[in-house]
């Protein structure tokens, strides 16, 4: 998808250096993937302490 963005050139230049990405497109894609990943991690953290992971696999699989 083509999109026109007005981004600060100094921010793009610095981000390209620290990320070692070769193109602005790769930089933007990486940044968007990071935002999505961080959001998913935050959603998962809501379940901390609410899920019981102490399971007996033998009983779950009906083994004796």
PESUL-V203462 format. One line per field, one symbol per residue. phi: phi as a letter, one per 30 degrees, with the letter a starting at -180 (. if undefined). burial: I if it has 9 or more other C-alpha atoms within 8 Angstrom, else O. A space follows every 50 residues. Layout:
# PESUL-V203462
phi: ???
burial: ???
This chain:
# PESUL-V203462
phi: .dbcbccddddddddddddidcbdddddddddddddddddddddddceic cdcdbcddddchcc
burial: OOOOOOOOOOOIOOIIOOOOIOOIOIIOOOOOOOOOOOOOOOOOOOOOOO OOOOOOOOOOOOOO
